[in-house]
Every structure is written in C-alpha cells, then in structure tokens.
Amino acid sequence: MMKGEVNINSQTATLKPSSTVTFEKPTLEDGAAMWELVNNSTLDQNSAYKYIMMCEHFAETCVVAKEDDKVVGFVTAFIPPERQDVVFVWQIGVDASQRGKGLASKILNELISREACRDIRFLQATVTPSNKASQSLFKRFAREKQTKCEVSECFKEELFPSDEHEEELSYLIGPF
Ligand SMILES: CC(C)(COP(=O)(O)OP(=O)(O)OC[C@H]1O[C@@H](n2cnc3c(N)ncnc32)[C@H](O)[C@@H]1OP(=O)(O)O)[C@@H](O)C(=O)NCCC(=O)NCCS
C-alpha cells in the first residue's frame, strides 16, 4: 500500500504519512479515554462507568481507533436481543483533530466486519435533526453498501427530562 493510501477492509489505515490508525476491540483501560472523547464533543455525556461497562460486556461490537496508542475515535454498539440481524450504534465519535478524513466510516466498516456481526443485515442509529455530520456519515454508509437508509421517528423530544434535548430520529440502514 502506498503512503497515504487507505484500505477500508484491513485492520489498519494510514491517514497521513507519519502515523497509522489501528482499529481494535476496546479493553477496560480504553473506557476512560472514550469517556473523555465524548466530553470534548457534542455527544450526550454519560458516566465513565457506562464506557467501562461497554468495554467489559460489548467489546465484540465496539471499536476503538488509535493513533500512536491514543484513542482518536470509537463506536459503542450492541445487538438488541429481539433483533439479532441489527447492530445498534449507541455512540460514534471522532476526535475533532481527525474529523473529515473518513475515520468514522472506517470504524463502521470495521464494526460490521467483526465475527460477532456475521448475521447482521442492518445497522441502526439514532440522530438528532441538527446533527448534519452524523446524518452524512450514515447516509454515506448506506450509499457505500448500495442499500436503503430509512429515517423514521424514534425517541420524541418529550421523552427527555429537560427541554434541551432534541428528538432522535432512527436511521435504519440495510439490508446489506
Ligand atoms: C459524526 C462524526 C463521527 C463523523 O466523523 P468523521 O470521521 O469526520 O466522518 P467521515 O470523515 O467518515 O465522514 C463521513 C461523511 O460525513 C460527512 N461529514 C463529516 N463531517 C461533517 C460535517 N461537519 N458536516 C457535514 N458533513 C460532514 C463527510 O463529508 C462524509 O460524507 P460524504 O462522503 O458524503 O462527503 C464526527 O463528526 C463526530 O465525532 N461528531 C461529534 C459526535 C457525534 O455527533 N456523533 C454522532 C452521533 S451518534
């Protein structure tokens, strides 16, 4: 592979000549870094416990992207017990310094290439109407997979305890 070239099917991707990003299953030690990345972004904040718990119980469906051992992106996802053909993306985040380089797209591709996702035919996420980057990410993923992206109502605004949370729309991508 030439310098700067990217192979989305492999475990590594060279984003700039001097550094290599790896895609791994998170370990317990990655939980705090995932939590920190979220705190520095517009994503909903949660306790550090939730990320550590995801690393403990859902590592097979979570991915951390690391550059020089630093977490620069991640996805936390799980397979809902009642829908074994769906992988539900809880959160995906990329460090501000790494955005716009295709990293989130590679993280999603890594996720669905896992052995744990062998029976998966759909990827689902919820997105707020104002999150254009996220909408573009999931629509691009559907385009790449040459499949549909069905947008529908999911979590209404009134479900959230304060007035500050927008509604969350479901993006159901598939079948692929
Ligand atoms: C959403 C996010 C994960 C995208 O990460 P990324 O690595 O920059 O995304 P990619 O480079 O793979 O780009 C994927 C698509 O999104 C588009 N995109 C990326 N940032 C964008 C922005 N700020 N506005 C509009 N489109 C954007 C890209 O152009 C690309 O689409 P295209 O191929 O049609 O041009 C990142 O912006 C982020 O971490 N945001 C804060 C957290 C968040 O909102 N997460 C999603 C909610 S679960």
The ligand as an ORCA input file, in Angstrom:
! r2SCAN-3c Opt
* xyz 0 1
  C     -20.152     12.408     13.144
  C     -18.648     12.105     13.210
  C     -18.439     10.818     13.988
  C     -18.127     11.932     11.769
  O     -16.751     11.546     11.836
  P     -15.752     11.747     10.614
  O     -14.609     10.815     10.789
  O     -15.432     13.180     10.454
  O     -16.666     11.277      9.382
  P     -16.173     10.845      7.944
  O     -14.909     11.610      7.612
  O     -16.137      9.353      7.867
  O     -17.314     11.436      7.011
  C     -18.498     10.742      6.754
  C     -19.443     11.659      5.988
  O     -19.879     12.735      6.821
  C     -19.592     13.990      6.197
  N     -19.258     14.948      7.246
  C     -18.264     14.834      8.162
  N     -18.286     15.940      8.946
  C     -19.290     16.742      8.500
  C     -19.822     17.986      8.917
  N     -19.306     18.655      9.964
  N     -20.897     18.483      8.267
  C     -21.452     17.814      7.206
  N     -20.991     16.616      6.766
  C     -19.929     16.097      7.419
  C     -18.443     13.688      5.269
  O     -18.329     14.655      4.239
  C     -18.814     12.318      4.755
  O     -19.859     12.366      3.822
  P     -19.588     12.395      2.243
  O     -18.760     11.207      1.937
  O     -20.977     12.347      1.701
  O     -18.872     13.669      1.956
  C     -17.849     13.270     13.855
  O     -18.181     14.475     13.200
  C     -18.090     13.425     15.360
  O     -17.434     12.771     16.164
  N     -19.043     14.313     15.733
  C     -19.372     14.534     17.139
  C     -20.055     13.335     17.721
  C     -21.325     12.958     17.001
  O     -22.130     13.802     16.664
  N     -21.509     11.629     16.771
  C     -22.667     11.078     16.073
  C     -23.870     10.934     16.937
  S     -24.068      9.269     17.500
*
